[in-house]
Amino acid sequence: MRVLSLWILVFLSWSVTAQEKRMPQPPDYKSIEKITKDNASDLYYPTLLKRYLNDDTTLTAKDYHYIYYGYFFNEAYNAIGDVSSFRDSIKVLNNKKVWLAEDKKSYLKYNLELLKGSPLQPSLLIGVYAAYKELNDEQHAELYRQKCRAILETILATGDGLTCGTGYHVLTVSDEYSILRYLGYKFGESQSLTADECDYLKLQDNDDHIKGLYFDVKQLFKGYYKMFEGSDMGKDNKAKKK
C-alpha cells in the first residue's frame, strides 16, 4: 500500500456511520439563493466564500450549509467539476510505488490548482490533506481535514441515504463517491438513476447490511441543464418539460 493511500484510509476512519441518528435537513434552495444573494445578510455568499478560502476556522455548521449549497448559485459553479489536465498528473503520481520529495510537492501543487476551480470538492481536499501530511506540515493538514469533514458532514445532514426521499443532496457526482468512502463503504459497481432523479449507488457487502445509498441529484441536474442551455441537450430538456 502506498503511503498516500494509507493516510487517506486513516483520514476516512474518523468518519461517522450511516446508522447514526440524525434529523435530516434537506436544503431549501429558494431560501438559500435569496439569503446568499442578499448583501445585507451575514450569509452573503461572496463574504462566506472568502472566509472559507481564507481558512476561517470559526465557520459554523450553518455557515457550511450555505457555503456548500449556496455555491450552486455562484457563477463559478460547474456541475461536471474540474476537468483540468492536472488530474492526469495526479493519476501518474498515484501509480508510483515510491514517492520522492519532489513528488510530494508536485502532488500538493496539482491538488491546490484543481481546488481553484472546485474549492468545495472533498476528494481534492483529501488530496491536499494527504500531501501536507506527507510533507509533515501538520498545521495545514489539519486545516484541510477540518474543511473536508465539514463539507461531508454538511451533505450527510441532508438525509440518511436509505430512500430516494431521504437521499443525500449533492452538487457533483464526485461528492457521492466521497460520501461512500467517508462512511467506510465500497462501491458495488452499479449505479442507476431513479425516476425521481436520485442516483442509487449499490454497495458491496458491509456490516450495516445496507444494499445501497440514494443521492438526491435534482439540483445537480438543474446545473447540467443550465450548462447546456442553448445546446441540443438543453433544447431537448425544455421540450420534455413542456
C-alpha positions in Angstrom: 0.0 0.0 0.0 1.3 3.5 -0.9 1.9 5.9 1.9 -0.6 8.3 0.4 -3.3 5.7 0.4 -2.6 4.8 4.0 -3.0 8.4 5.1 -6.3 8.6 3.2 -7.6 5.5 4.9 -6.6 6.9 8.3 -8.5 10.1 7.4 -11.6 8.2 6.4 -11.5 6.0 9.5 -12.6 9.0 11.6 -16.0 9.2 9.9 -19.5 8.7 11.3 -21.6 5.7 10.4 -24.7 5.7 8.2 -26.7 4.3 11.1 -26.1 7.3 13.3 -29.4 9.0 14.2 -29.7 12.5 12.7 -32.5 14.8 11.8 -32.4 15.3 8.1 -32.5 18.9 6.9 -32.9 19.0 3.1 -31.7 22.2 1.5 -34.3 24.9 0.8 -32.7 26.1 -2.4 -35.0 29.0 -2.9 -34.3 30.3 0.6 -30.6 29.7 0.2 -30.5 31.6 -3.1 -32.3 34.6 -1.6 -30.2 34.7 1.6 -26.8 34.2 -0.1 -27.6 36.9 -2.7 -28.6 39.5 0.0 -25.6 41.7 0.6 -27.1 42.8 3.9 -27.1 39.2 5.2 -24.5 37.6 7.4 -24.7 34.8 4.9 -24.0 36.8 1.8 -22.2 34.4 -0.4 -19.1 36.4 -1.5 -18.3 37.0 2.2 -18.9 33.4 3.2 -16.8 32.0 0.4 -14.0 34.4 1.1 -13.9 33.3 4.8 -13.8 29.7 3.6 -11.0 30.3 1.1 -9.1 32.2 3.8 -9.2 29.2 6.1 -11.5 30.7 8.7 -11.8 28.1 11.5 -14.7 29.9 13.1 -17.2 28.9 10.4 -20.2 27.0 11.8 -22.2 24.1 10.5 -24.8 26.6 9.4 -22.2 28.5 7.5 -21.0 25.4 5.7 -24.6 24.6 4.8 -24.8 27.9 3.0 -21.3 27.6 1.6 -21.9 24.2 0.0 -25.4 24.6 -1.3 -25.1 28.3 -2.0 -22.3 27.5 -4.4 -24.9 26.4 -6.9 -25.9 30.0 -7.3 -22.3 31.2 -7.7 -21.2 31.9 -11.3 -18.2 29.6 -10.8 -20.3 26.5 -10.1 -19.7 23.7 -12.5 -21.9 20.7 -12.4 -19.4 18.5 -14.1 -16.5 19.5 -12.0 -12.9 20.5 -12.9 -11.5 18.6 -15.9 -8.0 20.1 -15.8 -5.0 18.2 -17.1 -3.7 18.3 -13.6 -5.9 15.3 -12.9 -3.8 13.2 -15.3 -0.6 14.4 -13.5 -2.2 13.3 -10.2 -3.0 9.8 -11.6 0.6 9.4 -12.7 1.8 10.2 -9.2 -0.8 7.8 -7.6 0.6 5.0 -9.7 4.1 5.5 -8.5 5.2 2.9 -5.9 7.8 5.2 -4.2 7.5 9.0 -3.9 10.4 11.3 -3.9 10.3 14.6 -2.0 9.6 16.4 -5.3 6.6 14.0 -6.0 5.0 15.1 -2.7 5.4 18.7 -3.5 4.0 18.2 -7.0 1.0 16.3 -5.7 0.2 19.2 -3.4 0.7 21.7 -6.2 -1.7 19.8 -8.6 -4.4 19.4 -6.0 -4.2 23.0 -4.9 -4.5 24.1 -8.6 -7.6 21.9 -9.0 -9.1 23.4 -5.9 -9.1 26.8 -7.5 -11.8 25.5 -9.9 -13.6 23.2 -7.4 -12.9 24.6 -3.9 -15.5 22.5 -2.2 -14.7 19.1 -3.6 -14.0 16.6 -0.8 -11.8 14.4 -3.0 -9.5 17.2 -3.7 -9.4 18.4 -0.1 -8.5 14.9 1.0 -5.6 15.0 -1.6 -4.3 18.3 -0.1 -4.7 16.9 3.4 -2.7 13.8 2.5 0.0 15.8 0.7 0.5 18.1 3.7 0.8 15.0 5.9 3.4 13.6 3.7 5.3 16.9 3.9 5.0 16.9 7.7 3.0 20.1 7.7 0.6 19.3 10.4 -0.9 22.8 10.7 -2.1 22.9 7.0 -3.1 19.3 7.0 -5.4 19.9 9.9 -7.0 22.9 8.2 -7.9 20.8 5.2 -9.0 17.8 7.3 -11.5 20.1 9.0 -12.7 21.6 5.8 -13.3 18.2 4.2 -15.1 16.8 7.2 -17.3 19.9 7.5 -18.4 19.6 3.8 -19.0 15.9 4.1 -21.0 16.3 7.3 -23.0 19.1 5.6 -24.1 16.6 2.9 -24.8 13.9 5.5 -27.1 16.2 7.4 -29.5 16.5 4.5 -30.8 12.9 4.7 -29.9 9.3 5.6 -29.4 7.9 2.1 -31.7 5.0 2.6 -34.5 6.1 0.3 -34.8 8.4 -2.6 -37.0 10.7 -0.5 -34.2 10.9 2.1 -31.3 10.9 -0.3 -28.2 12.9 0.4 -28.2 16.2 -1.6 -25.1 16.6 -3.7 -24.0 19.1 -6.3 -21.5 16.9 -8.1 -21.3 13.2 -8.8 -17.8 13.1 -7.3 -19.3 14.0 -3.9 -21.4 10.8 -4.0 -18.3 8.7 -4.0 -16.6 10.8 -1.4 -19.6 10.1 0.9 -19.3 6.4 0.3 -15.6 6.4 1.2 -16.2 8.7 4.2 -18.8 6.2 5.6 -16.4 3.3 5.0 -18.4 1.6 2.2 -17.2 0.2 -1.1 -18.9 0.9 -4.4 -20.8 -2.2 -5.7 -20.0 -1.3 -9.3 -23.6 -0.5 -10.1 -25.1 3.0 -10.4 -28.6 3.9 -11.6 -30.9 6.9 -11.9 -34.3 6.6 -10.4 -37.5 8.2 -11.9 -37.4 10.7 -9.1 -33.9 11.9 -10.1 -31.9 10.2 -7.4 -28.7 8.4 -8.0 -28.6 4.9 -6.5 -25.2 3.5 -5.8 -25.1 -0.2 -4.9 -22.7 -1.1 -2.1 -20.5 -4.1 -1.6 -21.4 -6.3 1.4 -21.0 -4.3 4.6 -21.5 -4.7 8.4 -24.5 -2.4 8.3 -26.3 -4.6 5.8 -27.1 -1.6 3.6 -27.6 -2.6 0.0 -27.1 0.9 -1.5 -27.4 4.6 -0.9 -29.5 7.2 -2.6 -28.3 10.7 -3.6 -30.8 13.5 -4.5 -29.4 15.0 -7.7 -32.3 17.2 -8.8 -30.3 20.3 -8.2 -27.3 18.8 -9.9 -29.4 18.1 -13.0 -30.5 21.7 -13.0 -26.9 22.5 -13.1 -26.4 20.3 -16.1 -29.4 21.9 -17.9 -28.0 25.4 -17.1 -24.6 24.5 -18.5 -26.0 23.1 -21.7 -28.7 25.7 -22.2 -28.9 26.6 -25.9 -27.3 23.3 -26.9 -29.3 20.4 -28.4 -29.3 18.7 -24.9 -30.7 21.8 -23.3 -33.4 22.2 -26.0 -34.4 18.5 -25.6 -34.8 19.0 -21.9 -37.0 22.1 -22.4 -39.2 20.1 -24.8 -39.6 17.3 -22.3 -40.7 19.8 -19.6 -43.4 21.2 -21.9 
